[in-house]
Amino acid sequence: MGVLFMSYRYITGILGAFGITVVALAGYFGMLTTASPSQLGVSITGLPASASLSYGGRPIQFTVALRNGSAHKYRNILPIVSMGHCTCSPQEAQQAPDGTMAELDTSTGKWKSIYYDSEGPSDAYLLLAPPQFPSLTLGPGATARYRLRIAFCPLSQQGNYAAGQTTIDVTVVTLPSRTVIGSSPAVSAPLGVTTS
């Protein structure tokens, strides 16, 4: 779990003892992290402060990490990275703009396309979307990291979209049931949407 300041660790410990989920945002450090009663820490790091994406623009890169802070194994779990609802959308469900997502293959240094998941009016994005990553078992103290990038398709391919605000969300589920571990999303990072 990412620790930002000593006082944050102290506050997290106290609130966690009461079963309260703690979410901390530190734009200066480019980190968003969560600690939940399940002790499965989830973080998004590497985004600049006031991160934004433009339609048809350069991708933005970030890292998603899962850390097991418990004494037991989390078996057959899967992180789901999705785009949250967007104020830029003309749709009633406020779905984020169409785009692409890729994961860096550290063994080859090449980017591999993965499923671009966008949240709609229901939780179907958790239940029906194809897995973006292989499922994993995370032992006590272990951490799994994913280096990712996203980009939006050009505005000409979007319909009546505009500038606005969305989020990058991460939710962790168990397989095969896709039961959510902790909260949904476990962590969320704000992302501006610009037209140029």
Secondary structure, 3 states (H helix, E strand, C coil): CCCCCHHHHHHHHHHHHCCCCEEEEEHHHCEEEEECCCCEEEEEECCCCCCEEEECCCCEEEEEEEEECCCCCEEEEEEEEEECCCCCCCCCCCCCCCEEEEEEECCCCEEEEECCEECCCCCHHHHCCCCCCCCEEECCCCEEEEEEEEEECCHHHCCCCCCEEEEEEEEEEECCCCEEECCCCCEEEEEEEECC
